């Protein structure tokens, strides 16, 4: 049977609010930046987008009275295509602005509705094939699992642990599961571990999807936040598998201005891929979604065409990771991720550590178990971890990390069991 859990069952922040409900944030005695709580739980950029965003929105304010065009504007689609071609060195003509691009109010909405659109094609499958399956890395972004439940599909969680480089091996699944898969999610660089798949691995997943007739949604919203090497993209891999429209078969790629341009409130992104799949996503959004307003499209057009602010963002996050490397060293399994702005720290018991950090230091982090699913054997790959978002300025980031080290290193390198600090519920 398809999974029957509620949508809220996979929402990490609902769980975190419950965990910390009634616990007053601690006030550290030694800190240079004051004693206010520091919320390192949400991946929300704290640096600002370029000032021209407000200028573009003001200049096009008269268009607020018009419904958003479902496929956006030609200028916006063209900016998206030009950026993809520059960033990933794509073959000329692989992505067409009229057939291959769907503007989105952020990548989250597109990921959700793309699965709803894909699930429609499974309705006529024979009963012997079993319920539709959605392949999801574990840990995962909660929207993936929520979309699977909304579509009436079974989420199949595939481990992405230190043993496999924090990238899921979908090919290791049994043939029966692969044959009933309708959709697969891959975030690269991943949230929360920051692991990036190389172009060969991306190509192998595309070929696997074609053999077993499922769609892959490549969530690349963190692709522009990296230290040295720009992460590979799925469109690069797709171009190596075939030419023309055939290269995009079973492929959808999602990008957003939320992280790239520090504009999560703008709600602006796009999907690129097979014309057939883009048409299906477009129709799903017309039925139950929302278009991107014209002033937002104008601002987004300019953002996709401007790179200096993105380079400044990378420098901002590089400084934060340099601070983390200095303060953490080799403790808690610290490593610089391939991309993104999260630390994925092994503290022994992530839930206990989250309670301890909030109670004693006023630092809010996400227990790794809250962005992971427990398997049939009772193992949850995220249980030992906490996710820490390095989104603040360098001074605040340093203060937050010092508090984490002070609290968690006080009794050794890992947090005590949950029973020793209280469940917080």
Beta strands, then each sheet from edge to edge (+ up, - down):
strand 1: 38-39
strand 2: 101-104
strand 3: 133-138
strand 4: 154-159
strand 5: 181-187
strand 6: 215-219
strand 7: 251-256
strand 8: 269-273
strand 9: 342-346
strand 10: 363-364
strand 11: 366-367
strand 12: 385-389
sheet 1: 1+ 10+
sheet 2: 2+ 8- 7+ 6+ 5+ 3+ 4+
sheet 3: 9+ 12- 11+
end
